[in-house]
């Protein structure tokens, strides 16, 4: 029971991190007008959060291995609360970007700490189930984030909400999160060796590639879907938030289901199958999104389901592959996937400049397909060598 309570606290902290990334997506046009800025700079409020989050993953990974889980998470959550209040009262885009960067520095520790603590506390099939439950919380952010943001409608209220949830989680962390750092775990300052160790491992390099390409595509969906709904279908912010709801619900269900699949089917094999289904849905979206709003909602919902199934499998495999330096490995993996999240909106902004999303999502599908092919080949080779050994 105590383990489950810890799991819920970790899940809620990662939900807050995920929520912070996506809650402003449906109100970006309104924020642009309120802060008297351009589409490029308001889009940077998403990208800068992702880039800083990515960088902090490789900082926090060795720190969490070395200093401990609880000692890192508690002060960084306090920083997040302060930065969220700063975002709420920003008077111009420069202030907003500064506090968004500080927000990212604060909240970035949660994804490293959460996946690492789950790896510490759970073993075997229970680890897969726990990672699926955790990923379900993580998946709620992209789901309820746009919906909440659309309902609130203004950035002041959005950031005050994030600060309030942050305060609650600071208290929960202080009360319930134990120190789970195992004996023998050794953390070092980040160096290029962190990358070479993961990249030199077939499983590690496969997960980095799949994670990067999948999250690149995922954040193109989250950031540019509101534009399609606004300009092609004439929907307002609250209606856009409701369109995100089916995708969000099925993303959550898929994450829960994906955690259970791992107990029945080899996670490496089921990961590639789920990613292939996710790729097929992206291609379907490209073909059907312009036909009708109903087909757009259907394909985005299926996208959420297939993405949700595959995501918990990646962190479970990683936690099993790297034991004593688990947090460092998770940090490197999170760094790569956060870079994918950040590059999605930046590259997408260039490709979407003419109002067409075919090239935008076509590139996402191509990169993801390459990631699945190369990553799947590496995972298969590693599984065969392990079997022969």
NUFISE-529296 format. One record per residue (C-alpha): x, z, y; residue number from 1; residue in three letters. Coordinates in steps of 0.5 Angstrom, whole numbers. Layout:
N
(pt (X Z Y) NUM "ALA"),
...
END
This chain:
389
(pt (0 0 0) 1 "UNK"),
(pt (6 2 5) 2 "UNK"),
(pt (9 -5 3) 3 "UNK"),
(pt (3 -9 5) 4 "UNK"),
(pt (2 -5 12) 5 "UNK"),
(pt (9 -7 13) 6 "UNK"),
(pt (7 -14 11) 7 "UNK"),
(pt (1 -14 16) 8 "UNK"),
(pt (6 -11 22) 9 "UNK"),
(pt (11 -17 21) 10 "UNK"),
(pt (5 -22 20) 11 "UNK"),
(pt (2 -20 27) 12 "UNK"),
(pt (9 -20 30) 13 "UNK"),
(pt (10 -27 28) 14 "UNK"),
(pt (3 -29 30) 15 "UNK"),
(pt (5 -27 37) 16 "UNK"),
(pt (11 -31 37) 17 "UNK"),
(pt (7 -37 34) 18 "UNK"),
(pt (1 -36 39) 19 "UNK"),
(pt (6 -35 45) 20 "UNK"),
(pt (9 -42 43) 21 "UNK"),
(pt (2 -46 43) 22 "UNK"),
(pt (-3 -42 47) 23 "UNK"),
(pt (-2 -46 54) 24 "UNK"),
(pt (-2 -53 51) 25 "UNK"),
(pt (-10 -54 52) 26 "UNK"),
(pt (-9 -51 60) 27 "UNK"),
(pt (-2 -55 61) 28 "UNK"),
(pt (-6 -60 66) 29 "UNK"),
(pt (-9 -54 70) 30 "UNK"),
(pt (-2 -51 70) 31 "UNK"),
(pt (1 -57 73) 32 "UNK"),
(pt (-4 -57 78) 33 "UNK"),
(pt (-4 -50 80) 34 "UNK"),
(pt (4 -49 80) 35 "UNK"),
(pt (4 -56 84) 36 "UNK"),
(pt (9 -59 79) 37 "UNK"),
(pt (10 -66 75) 38 "UNK"),
(pt (8 -67 68) 39 "UNK"),
(pt (15 -67 66) 40 "UNK"),
(pt (16 -60 68) 41 "UNK"),
(pt (10 -57 66) 42 "UNK"),
(pt (12 -60 59) 43 "UNK"),
(pt (18 -56 60) 44 "UNK"),
(pt (15 -50 59) 45 "UNK"),
(pt (14 -51 52) 46 "UNK"),
(pt (21 -54 51) 47 "UNK"),
(pt (25 -49 54) 48 "UNK"),
(pt (21 -44 50) 49 "UNK"),
(pt (23 -48 43) 50 "UNK"),
(pt (30 -49 45) 51 "UNK"),
(pt (32 -42 47) 52 "UNK"),
(pt (28 -39 41) 53 "UNK"),
(pt (32 -44 37) 54 "UNK"),
(pt (39 -42 40) 55 "UNK"),
(pt (37 -34 39) 56 "UNK"),
(pt (36 -35 31) 57 "UNK"),
(pt (43 -36 30) 58 "UNK"),
(pt (44 -30 35) 59 "UNK"),
(pt (40 -26 31) 60 "UNK"),
(pt (41 -28 24) 61 "UNK"),
(pt (48 -25 24) 62 "UNK"),
(pt (46 -19 28) 63 "UNK"),
(pt (40 -17 24) 64 "UNK"),
(pt (45 -17 17) 65 "UNK"),
(pt (50 -13 21) 66 "UNK"),
(pt (46 -8 25) 67 "UNK"),
(pt (39 -8 22) 68 "UNK"),
(pt (32 -10 22) 69 "UNK"),
(pt (29 -5 26) 70 "UNK"),
(pt (34 -4 31) 71 "UNK"),
(pt (34 -11 33) 72 "UNK"),
(pt (26 -12 33) 73 "UNK"),
(pt (24 -6 37) 74 "UNK"),
(pt (28 -7 44) 75 "UNK"),
(pt (27 -15 44) 76 "UNK"),
(pt (19 -14 43) 77 "UNK"),
(pt (20 -9 50) 78 "UNK"),
(pt (23 -15 53) 79 "UNK"),
(pt (18 -20 51) 80 "UNK"),
(pt (13 -15 54) 81 "UNK"),
(pt (16 -15 61) 82 "UNK"),
(pt (17 -23 61) 83 "UNK"),
(pt (10 -24 59) 84 "UNK"),
(pt (8 -20 65) 85 "UNK"),
(pt (13 -24 69) 86 "UNK"),
(pt (10 -31 67) 87 "UNK"),
(pt (3 -28 69) 88 "UNK"),
(pt (5 -27 76) 89 "UNK"),
(pt (10 -33 77) 90 "UNK"),
(pt (8 -37 83) 91 "UNK"),
(pt (12 -44 82) 92 "UNK"),
(pt (15 -47 76) 93 "UNK"),
(pt (22 -45 77) 94 "UNK"),
(pt (20 -38 76) 95 "UNK"),
(pt (15 -40 70) 96 "UNK"),
(pt (21 -43 66) 97 "UNK"),
(pt (25 -37 68) 98 "UNK"),
(pt (21 -32 65) 99 "UNK"),
(pt (19 -37 59) 100 "UNK"),
(pt (26 -37 57) 101 "UNK"),
(pt (26 -29 57) 102 "UNK"),
(pt (20 -29 53) 103 "UNK"),
(pt (23 -33 48) 104 "UNK"),
(pt (29 -29 48) 105 "UNK"),
(pt (25 -23 46) 106 "UNK"),
(pt (20 -26 41) 107 "UNK"),
(pt (25 -30 37) 108 "UNK"),
(pt (28 -24 33) 109 "UNK"),
(pt (21 -23 30) 110 "UNK"),
(pt (21 -29 25) 111 "UNK"),
(pt (28 -27 23) 112 "UNK"),
(pt (26 -20 22) 113 "UNK"),
(pt (20 -22 18) 114 "UNK"),
(pt (22 -27 13) 115 "UNK"),
(pt (28 -22 12) 116 "UNK"),
(pt (24 -16 11) 117 "UNK"),
(pt (20 -19 6) 118 "UNK"),
(pt (26 -22 2) 119 "UNK"),
(pt (28 -14 2) 120 "UNK"),
(pt (22 -11 0) 121 "UNK"),
(pt (19 -16 -5) 122 "UNK"),
(pt (22 -20 -11) 123 "UNK"),
(pt (20 -25 -16) 124 "UNK"),
(pt (12 -28 -16) 125 "UNK"),
(pt (11 -22 -11) 126 "UNK"),
(pt (16 -25 -6) 127 "UNK"),
(pt (12 -32 -6) 128 "UNK"),
(pt (5 -29 -5) 129 "UNK"),
(pt (8 -24 1) 130 "UNK"),
(pt (11 -30 4) 131 "UNK"),
(pt (5 -34 3) 132 "UNK"),
(pt (1 -28 7) 133 "UNK"),
(pt (6 -28 12) 134 "UNK"),
(pt (6 -35 13) 135 "UNK"),
(pt (-2 -35 14) 136 "UNK"),
(pt (-1 -30 20) 137 "UNK"),
(pt (4 -35 23) 138 "UNK"),
(pt (0 -41 22) 139 "UNK"),
(pt (-6 -37 26) 140 "UNK"),
(pt (-2 -38 32) 141 "UNK"),
(pt (-2 -46 32) 142 "UNK"),
(pt (-9 -45 30) 143 "UNK"),
(pt (-12 -40 35) 144 "UNK"),
(pt (-7 -41 40) 145 "UNK"),
(pt (-10 -47 43) 146 "UNK"),
(pt (-17 -45 42) 147 "UNK"),
(pt (-16 -38 46) 148 "UNK"),
(pt (-12 -42 51) 149 "UNK"),
(pt (-18 -46 52) 150 "UNK"),
(pt (-23 -41 53) 151 "UNK"),
(pt (-19 -37 58) 152 "UNK"),
(pt (-17 -43 62) 153 "UNK"),
(pt (-12 -40 66) 154 "UNK"),
(pt (-5 -38 65) 155 "UNK"),
(pt (-5 -31 69) 156 "UNK"),
(pt (-10 -29 63) 157 "UNK"),
(pt (-6 -32 58) 158 "UNK"),
(pt (0 -29 59) 159 "UNK"),
(pt (-3 -22 61) 160 "UNK"),
(pt (-6 -22 54) 161 "UNK"),
(pt (0 -24 51) 162 "UNK"),
(pt (3 -18 54) 163 "UNK"),
(pt (-2 -13 52) 164 "UNK"),
(pt (-1 -15 45) 165 "UNK"),
(pt (6 -14 45) 166 "UNK"),
(pt (5 -7 47) 167 "UNK"),
(pt (1 -6 41) 168 "UNK"),
(pt (6 -9 37) 169 "UNK"),
(pt (12 -5 40) 170 "UNK"),
(pt (8 1 38) 171 "UNK"),
(pt (6 -1 31) 172 "UNK"),
(pt (14 -3 30) 173 "UNK"),
(pt (16 4 32) 174 "UNK"),
(pt (11 7 28) 175 "UNK"),
(pt (11 3 21) 176 "UNK"),
(pt (17 -1 21) 177 "UNK"),
(pt (23 2 16) 178 "UNK"),
(pt (30 0 16) 179 "UNK"),
(pt (31 -5 10) 180 "UNK"),
(pt (38 -7 10) 181 "UNK"),
(pt (41 -7 3) 182 "UNK"),
(pt (47 -4 2) 183 "UNK"),
(pt (53 -9 2) 184 "UNK"),
(pt (49 -14 7) 185 "UNK"),
(pt (55 -16 12) 186 "UNK"),
(pt (53 -20 18) 187 "UNK"),
(pt (58 -23 23) 188 "UNK"),
(pt (58 -26 30) 189 "UNK"),
(pt (55 -33 29) 190 "UNK"),
(pt (61 -39 28) 191 "UNK"),
(pt (60 -46 25) 192 "UNK"),
(pt (61 -43 18) 193 "UNK"),
(pt (54 -40 18) 194 "UNK"),
(pt (52 -48 18) 195 "UNK"),
(pt (57 -50 13) 196 "UNK"),
(pt (55 -45 8) 197 "UNK"),
(pt (48 -47 9) 198 "UNK"),
(pt (49 -54 9) 199 "UNK"),
(pt (54 -54 3) 200 "UNK"),
(pt (49 -51 -1) 201 "UNK"),
(pt (44 -57 -4) 202 "UNK"),
(pt (38 -53 -3) 203 "UNK"),
(pt (40 -50 4) 204 "UNK"),
(pt (41 -57 7) 205 "UNK"),
(pt (35 -60 4) 206 "UNK"),
(pt (31 -54 7) 207 "UNK"),
(pt (34 -55 14) 208 "UNK"),
(pt (32 -63 14) 209 "UNK"),
(pt (25 -62 11) 210 "UNK"),
(pt (24 -56 16) 211 "UNK"),
(pt (27 -60 22) 212 "UNK"),
(pt (23 -67 21) 213 "UNK"),
(pt (16 -63 19) 214 "UNK"),
(pt (16 -59 25) 215 "UNK"),
(pt (18 -64 30) 216 "UNK"),
(pt (12 -68 27) 217 "UNK"),
(pt (8 -61 28) 218 "UNK"),
(pt (9 -60 35) 219 "UNK"),
(pt (8 -67 37) 220 "UNK"),
(pt (1 -66 34) 221 "UNK"),
(pt (0 -59 38) 222 "UNK"),
(pt (3 -62 45) 223 "UNK"),
(pt (0 -69 45) 224 "UNK"),
(pt (-7 -68 41) 225 "UNK"),
(pt (-10 -65 48) 226 "UNK"),
(pt (-8 -71 52) 227 "UNK"),
(pt (-11 -76 47) 228 "UNK"),
(pt (-18 -71 47) 229 "UNK"),
(pt (-18 -71 54) 230 "UNK"),
(pt (-16 -78 56) 231 "UNK"),
(pt (-19 -82 50) 232 "UNK"),
(pt (-25 -78 49) 233 "UNK"),
(pt (-26 -74 56) 234 "UNK"),
(pt (-26 -67 53) 235 "UNK"),
(pt (-25 -61 57) 236 "UNK"),
(pt (-20 -55 55) 237 "UNK"),
(pt (-26 -51 52) 238 "UNK"),
(pt (-28 -57 48) 239 "UNK"),
(pt (-21 -59 46) 240 "UNK"),
(pt (-20 -52 44) 241 "UNK"),
(pt (-26 -52 39) 242 "UNK"),
(pt (-23 -59 36) 243 "UNK"),
(pt (-17 -55 34) 244 "UNK"),
(pt (-21 -50 30) 245 "UNK"),
(pt (-22 -54 24) 246 "UNK"),
(pt (-14 -55 23) 247 "UNK"),
(pt (-13 -48 25) 248 "UNK"),
(pt (-17 -45 19) 249 "UNK"),
(pt (-15 -50 14) 250 "UNK"),
(pt (-8 -49 16) 251 "UNK"),
(pt (-9 -41 15) 252 "UNK"),
(pt (-12 -43 8) 253 "UNK"),
(pt (-7 -48 6) 254 "UNK"),
(pt (-1 -42 8) 255 "UNK"),
(pt (-5 -37 3) 256 "UNK"),
(pt (-6 -42 -2) 257 "UNK"),
(pt (1 -45 -2) 258 "UNK"),
(pt (4 -38 -3) 259 "UNK"),
(pt (0 -37 -9) 260 "UNK"),
(pt (2 -44 -12) 261 "UNK"),
(pt (9 -42 -12) 262 "UNK"),
(pt (7 -37 -18) 263 "UNK"),
(pt (4 -43 -22) 264 "UNK"),
(pt (9 -49 -20) 265 "UNK"),
(pt (16 -49 -19) 266 "UNK"),
(pt (17 -48 -11) 267 "UNK"),
(pt (22 -54 -10) 268 "UNK"),
(pt (17 -59 -14) 269 "UNK"),
(pt (11 -56 -11) 270 "UNK"),
(pt (14 -57 -4) 271 "UNK"),
(pt (16 -64 -4) 272 "UNK"),
(pt (9 -65 -7) 273 "UNK"),
(pt (5 -62 -1) 274 "UNK"),
(pt (10 -65 4) 275 "UNK"),
(pt (8 -72 1) 276 "UNK"),
(pt (1 -70 2) 277 "UNK"),
(pt (2 -68 9) 278 "UNK"),
(pt (6 -75 11) 279 "UNK"),
(pt (0 -79 8) 280 "UNK"),
(pt (-5 -75 13) 281 "UNK"),
(pt (0 -77 19) 282 "UNK"),
(pt (-1 -84 17) 283 "UNK"),
(pt (-8 -83 16) 284 "UNK"),
(pt (-9 -80 23) 285 "UNK"),
(pt (-5 -86 26) 286 "UNK"),
(pt (-10 -91 23) 287 "UNK"),
(pt (-16 -87 24) 288 "UNK"),
(pt (-16 -83 31) 289 "UNK"),
(pt (-18 -88 35) 290 "UNK"),
(pt (-24 -90 31) 291 "UNK"),
(pt (-28 -84 32) 292 "UNK"),
(pt (-28 -77 34) 293 "UNK"),
(pt (-30 -75 27) 294 "UNK"),
(pt (-25 -78 24) 295 "UNK"),
(pt (-20 -75 29) 296 "UNK"),
(pt (-22 -68 27) 297 "UNK"),
(pt (-22 -70 20) 298 "UNK"),
(pt (-15 -72 19) 299 "UNK"),
(pt (-13 -67 24) 300 "UNK"),
(pt (-16 -62 19) 301 "UNK"),
(pt (-13 -65 13) 302 "UNK"),
(pt (-6 -65 17) 303 "UNK"),
(pt (-7 -57 18) 304 "UNK"),
(pt (-9 -56 10) 305 "UNK"),
(pt (-3 -60 8) 306 "UNK"),
(pt (2 -57 13) 307 "UNK"),
(pt (0 -50 11) 308 "UNK"),
(pt (1 -51 4) 309 "UNK"),
(pt (8 -53 4) 310 "UNK"),
(pt (11 -48 10) 311 "UNK"),
(pt (11 -42 6) 312 "UNK"),
(pt (15 -45 0) 313 "UNK"),
(pt (21 -47 5) 314 "UNK"),
(pt (22 -39 7) 315 "UNK"),
(pt (21 -37 0) 316 "UNK"),
(pt (26 -42 -3) 317 "UNK"),
(pt (31 -40 2) 318 "UNK"),
(pt (30 -32 1) 319 "UNK"),
(pt (31 -33 -6) 320 "UNK"),
(pt (38 -38 -5) 321 "UNK"),
(pt (41 -33 0) 322 "UNK"),
(pt (41 -25 -2) 323 "UNK"),
(pt (46 -21 2) 324 "UNK"),
(pt (46 -26 8) 325 "UNK"),
(pt (39 -27 8) 326 "UNK"),
(pt (38 -26 15) 327 "UNK"),
(pt (43 -31 17) 328 "UNK"),
(pt (41 -36 13) 329 "UNK"),
(pt (34 -35 15) 330 "UNK"),
(pt (37 -35 22) 331 "UNK"),
(pt (40 -42 21) 332 "UNK"),
(pt (34 -45 18) 333 "UNK"),
(pt (29 -42 24) 334 "UNK"),
(pt (34 -45 29) 335 "UNK"),
(pt (34 -52 26) 336 "UNK"),
(pt (26 -52 25) 337 "UNK"),
(pt (26 -49 33) 338 "UNK"),
(pt (30 -55 35) 339 "UNK"),
(pt (25 -60 31) 340 "UNK"),
(pt (19 -56 35) 341 "UNK"),
(pt (23 -57 42) 342 "UNK"),
(pt (25 -64 41) 343 "UNK"),
(pt (18 -66 39) 344 "UNK"),
(pt (15 -66 46) 345 "UNK"),
(pt (21 -68 49) 346 "UNK"),
(pt (22 -75 45) 347 "UNK"),
(pt (14 -75 45) 348 "UNK"),
(pt (14 -75 52) 349 "UNK"),
(pt (18 -81 53) 350 "UNK"),
(pt (14 -85 47) 351 "UNK"),
(pt (7 -83 50) 352 "UNK"),
(pt (9 -85 57) 353 "UNK"),
(pt (4 -92 56) 354 "UNK"),
(pt (-1 -88 54) 355 "UNK"),
(pt (-1 -90 46) 356 "UNK"),
(pt (1 -85 41) 357 "UNK"),
(pt (2 -90 35) 358 "UNK"),
(pt (10 -90 37) 359 "UNK"),
(pt (10 -83 38) 360 "UNK"),
(pt (7 -81 31) 361 "UNK"),
(pt (10 -87 28) 362 "UNK"),
(pt (17 -84 29) 363 "UNK"),
(pt (14 -77 27) 364 "UNK"),
(pt (12 -80 20) 365 "UNK"),
(pt (18 -84 19) 366 "UNK"),
(pt (23 -78 20) 367 "UNK"),
(pt (19 -74 16) 368 "UNK"),
(pt (19 -79 10) 369 "UNK"),
(pt (26 -79 11) 370 "UNK"),
(pt (27 -72 11) 371 "UNK"),
(pt (22 -71 4) 372 "UNK"),
(pt (26 -77 1) 373 "UNK"),
(pt (33 -74 2) 374 "UNK"),
(pt (31 -67 1) 375 "UNK"),
(pt (27 -68 -5) 376 "UNK"),
(pt (33 -71 -8) 377 "UNK"),
(pt (38 -65 -6) 378 "UNK"),
(pt (33 -60 -9) 379 "UNK"),
(pt (32 -64 -16) 380 "UNK"),
(pt (39 -65 -17) 381 "UNK"),
(pt (40 -58 -15) 382 "UNK"),
(pt (35 -56 -20) 383 "UNK"),
(pt (38 -60 -26) 384 "UNK"),
(pt (45 -57 -25) 385 "UNK"),
(pt (42 -50 -25) 386 "UNK"),
(pt (38 -52 -32) 387 "UNK"),
(pt (44 -55 -35) 388 "UNK"),
(pt (48 -49 -33) 389 "UNK"),
END
